[in-house]
Amino acid sequence: MDFSENEETQGLRQLLRRFLDKEVNPEMIARWDREDCIPREMLKRIAELGVCGLTVPEKYGGLGRDVLGMVATIEELARRSTVLAGIYIMNACYGSLNIAESGTDEQKQRLLPSLATGDLLFAYGLSEPDVGSDLASVKTGAERRGETVIINGYKRWCSGAEMSDYIYMLVRSGEPQARYKNLSIVLVPPTSRGITLQTVGTMGMRGIPTNDVILDDVEVPFANVIGGEAGWNRGWSLLAGPTLEAEKLEVPALAVGIAEAAVAEAWEYSQQRKQFGGRICAIQSIRHMLADVQTKLAACRLMLTHAAWKVHTAQPSAVETSMAKLFVCDTAREIVLTCQQVLGAYGYAHGFAMERYVRDVLVMPIFGGSSAIQKNNIANLMRLPRE
Ligand SMILES: Cc1cc2nc3c(=O)[nH]c(=O)nc-3n(C[C@H](O)[C@H](O)[C@H](O)COP(=O)(O)OP(=O)(O)OC[C@H]3O[C@@H](n4cnc5c(N)ncnc54)[C@H](O)[C@@H]3O)c2cc1C
């Protein structure tokens, strides 16, 4: 067995680290967090490194599907800024992975070249005020009228809708009783007539504002229905299709990035901070905390890499991706909270990155399919009898 990373991914990490060291400083990151706004041009800057092409087929101007590269990019960006990684996900995953997998030929030609160059940003419009984990119960309704679709309803937690070009929106396109059968996915420009956007403040992931999207007779062309005629009323199978496995890795990759940054900071701090006449790294309880977080981080990296390799090589991976989402996100939260303890009061104060790592990591087990939902998935996929 060879656990080493391939040369391309190693090179990609070095490229990203050089870029981040040169172009992204702590003041910028603190400002994005404080103002709940990351400039859209940052996507264009990271696209110049070629990373937005990692989820776009070569035929459409990308580098071909490279899930290992995609995961490494999210992790490296998140080590510096979770929301910088977030806008990459909005482009490369919400946009390119989905369009490449489920778009019509026309949609691929229209959207993928601009996604590969970082010129398009997608937001996800799945959740609603009364719809969280149980996505098949969405109520936002879409009615077909010839070559247009009219949408009415309410979407919640739509991260970055206000800065996006399209909301990748899950809608009810038929009778609610049919549950999984009458759902469709429609690309809705947030600037469409009839849309009102409101911001819901969150404690972490600040920089990509979380929007409520209220839709009142919003009209979009039928050409924006993902998969076209074949996709109408097949939204659930598109959502739960092969792209889902790659998508389940986005949040654990973010979590590993945050945990790595927190561990590096606590490790360094323990060697600078002196109490009782010596460096705190010499105190056994601090040494044990740091040994614990390094061990947990190594386990997280292995879980994530193994799942990513399975998805990358197109092997069945539903169990591994759910396990990675569950284990890495829960463990990253433990890691970061331990690192915060090492910094004492400085881990709780504004102006220190640790406080932001804590706020950001807390949401990792909540969104992208909560930890409880992943446990359900794992037990079901491994065919544990229900009675
Ligand atoms: C910062 C942030 C950004 C977000 N961005 C987006 C976005 O861009 N687009 C989008 O569509 N959504 C987004 N969301 C919403 C997110 O995906 C949901 O929070 C998530 O799906 C969980 O839904 P819920 O919070 O409504 O919890 P609920 O589904 O109401 O669950 C509440 C609790 O019950 C548990 N639970 C629910 N059902 C079960 C079950 N069957 N078995 C066991 N336990 C269960 C959950 O684990 C949780 O602990 C975002 C949320 C946040 C906080």
The ligand as a Gaussian input file, in Angstrom:
#p B3LYP/6-31G(d) Opt

LIG

0 1
 C      -23.582000      28.638000       7.817000
 C      -24.578000      27.798000       7.085000
 C      -24.543000      27.776000       5.701000
 C      -25.490000      27.018000       5.001000
 N      -25.473000      27.051000       3.632000
 C      -26.451000      26.437000       2.939000
 C      -26.551000      26.591000       1.522000
 O      -25.744000      27.261000       0.896000
 N      -27.601000      26.010000       0.875000
 C      -28.526000      25.269000       1.537000
 O      -29.440000      24.760000       0.885000
 N      -28.466000      25.080000       2.888000
 C      -27.443000      25.649000       3.585000
 N      -27.384000      25.517000       4.966000
 C      -28.386000      24.703000       5.640000
 C      -27.816000      23.380000       6.070000
 O      -27.581000      22.562000       4.950000
 C      -28.789000      22.776000       7.081000
 O      -28.497000      23.440000       8.283000
 C      -28.659000      21.287000       7.246000
 O      -29.170000      20.648000       6.127000
 C      -29.424000      20.772000       8.476000
 O      -30.728000      21.247000       8.456000
 P      -31.343000      22.028000       9.744000
 O      -30.297000      22.933000      10.232000
 O      -32.625000      22.615000       9.313000
 O      -31.554000      20.922000      10.806000
 P      -32.754000      19.877000      10.963000
 O      -32.851000      19.026000       9.736000
 O      -33.974000      20.579000      11.410000
 O      -32.186000      19.000000      12.138000
 C      -32.164000      19.439000      13.511000
 C      -31.451000      18.378000      14.332000
 O      -32.120000      17.118000      14.184000
 C      -31.226000      16.136000      13.660000
 N      -31.973000      15.289000      12.726000
 C      -32.815000      15.686000      11.728000
 N      -33.315000      14.620000      11.082000
 C      -32.766000      13.518000      11.665000
 C      -32.899000      12.123000      11.444000
 N      -33.681000      11.619000      10.482000
 N      -32.179000      11.292000      12.229000
 C      -31.377000      11.775000      13.218000
 N      -31.230000      13.082000      13.478000
 C      -31.904000      13.944000      12.712000
 C      -30.122000      16.920000      12.967000
 O      -28.910000      16.182000      12.910000
 C      -30.004000      18.129000      13.865000
 O      -29.216000      17.825000      14.971000
 C      -26.438000      26.243000       5.695000
 C      -26.450000      26.262000       7.093000
 C      -25.537000      27.033000       7.785000
 C      -25.577000      27.048000       9.266000

